[in-house]
Amino acid sequence: MAELHHHHNFSLCFCDFVRLLWSLVVPCLVLSLVLTLLLFLLLLALRAWLQGRRRAQAGGPSVAFFHPYCNAGGGGERVLWCALRALMHRYRHVSFVVYTGDQGVTSAQILERARQRFDIKLPRPVNFVFLHRRTLVEASSYPHFTLLGQSAGSMVLGWEALMAFVPDVYVDSMGYAFTLPIFRYLGGCQVASYVHYPTVSTDMLSVVRERNPRFNNADSISDSAVLSAIKVLYYCIFAILYGLVGSCSHIILVNSTWTLGHILALWRCPARTVVVYPPCDVKAFLSSPLDRTEEEGDEDWEELGCDAGKDRIWRSIVSVAQFRPEKNHPLQIRAFRGCRDREDEERVVSLRQLCQELGMEDRVHFKLNLPFEDLKRELADATIGLHTMWNEHFGIGVVECMAAGTVVLAHKSGGPKLDIVVPYEGKRTGFLADSEDDYAAAMDTILTLTPEQRAQIQRNARRSVMRFSDQEFQASFLAACDSLMSSLER
């Protein structure tokens, strides 16, 4: 009888608890709906206010490029300036803006650097909006959860840009996909992306899953099964978010076949995605002679201990790249044996130390921030163009070497493997390798080529890279953007 009474009391308590929960759920649900509605109305009001600001801006329709490092002088910046030049020639009634985080420079200095570095001069003025929170997108600001930190920081930087100027068309030309929903849904802009490199990829996931230590996977994580599992989960969640924000783009331009595969897998917008190879100023390098023995003379080779008619001894190997960890310059230096900012300069110091450790300091020279004319001269004088980045998204430096008549030895992955160092009409255009021993063996093979064999590869390479010219980029870029830009004429 006591047990029955106890059971009855428990039932009453449980029922009371359920009724209490239900009495709390209903008000919470109503409150959530009200707050959601208020947030929605607030966003609508904010959108209307921003669109009113856009209409109040004088000067007609406008296109803005989000490129926080527009003064950096890399391949991404060449895309920016060539895209602006193409659009300015085609759409003369449209004004153009560049959001940049560069400080301590003027608009004139930025444009002059573009002219010196890329030999590009815009046909008419461009307006610059100088942003003050660029440190929020720098990797050094986030020792942990770097991708998430940079992405969140880009949203703050994007908001600063939108508050400074509301364009009709917004183009993310540097890979900050998390800015896209801000400009599309709050700014009411048409949005486009030019993707150089996916922020997260299946390759990054495989590196962590396999616990492979690399520049983006520290030893402390690769040595721990638990930390590796947590990082894989983090990457998977981030990939879902990255796909959601990327799919906001009305048109998506990618720079290579490798990037296309990853963006299609993540953003899932095949109808809006197209490959537009980045512009390479191949014509500027085509004036370099292919048979340099004719220009230098047989006597020069005799002084080097090489008799006329014998295999030529080549004197230099060149590598064109920014000094970033993923470029894997140490592999280049070790293979011989067998700068945007302060961090890049520190990497150069460590590479010099590596040369000293290997006894090669008198054979390796570091030339930083070369003017365009000096770069052409270096490539014209070089014998082998060396590239060692794993899964390089494209490889403008590789294309420039091939156009200059330098025999290329690139990493067997990414853009060089899929798009650039591929047979031309069934004939070799360069060499690929993926390990220290393979690079050393390939260099030995290249150095023992006969002049005739070398010249054939050079000619094939030059013919193949014409598809990466400025003119081809301009035609492809304008065709891809036509539907977006035509909305400005309505």
Sequence and secondary structure as in RCSB ss.txt:
>XXXX:A:sequence
MAELHHHHNFSLCFCDFVRLLWSLVVPCLVLSLVLTLLLFLLLLALRAWLQGRRRAQAGGPSVAFFHPYCNAGGG
GERVLWCALRALMHRYRHVSFVVYTGDQGVTSAQILERARQRFDIKLPRPVNFVFLHRRTLVEASSYPHFTLLGQ
SAGSMVLGWEALMAFVPDVYVDSMGYAFTLPIFRYLGGCQVASYVHYPTVSTDMLSVVRERNPRFNNADSISDSA
VLSAIKVLYYCIFAILYGLVGSCSHIILVNSTWTLGHILALWRCPARTVVVYPPCDVKAFLSSPLDRTEEEGDED
WEELGCDAGKDRIWRSIVSVAQFRPEKNHPLQIRAFRGCRDREDEERVVSLRQLCQELGMEDRVHFKLNLPFEDL
KRELADATIGLHTMWNEHFGIGVVECMAAGTVVLAHKSGGPKLDIVVPYEGKRTGFLADSEDDYAAAMDTILTLT
PEQRAQIQRNARRSVMRFSDQEFQASFLAACDSLMSSLER
>XXXX:A:secstr
 HHHHHHHHHHHHHHHHHHHHHHHHHHHHHHHHHHHHHHHHHHHHHHHHHHHHHHHSSSS EEEEE TTTTS SH
HHHHHHHHHHHHHHH TT EEEEEE   S  HHHHHHHHHHHH    SS  EEEE S GGGG GGG SSSHHHHH
HHHHHHHHHHHHHH   SEEEE SS GGGHHIIIIIS  EEEEEESS SS HHHHHHHHTT  BTTB HHHHT H
HHHHHHHHHHHHHHHHHHHHHTT SEEEESSHHHHHHHHHHH  GGGEEE      GGGTTTS S HHHHH HHH
HHHTT  TTS      EE      GGG HHHHHHHHH   SHHHHHHHHHHHHHHHHTT TTT     S  HHHH
HHHHHH SEEE   TT S  HHHHHHHHTT EEEEESSHHIIIIISS BTTB   EEE SHHHHHHHHHHHHT  
HHHHHHHHHHHHHHGGGGSHHHHHHHHHHHHHHHHHGGG 
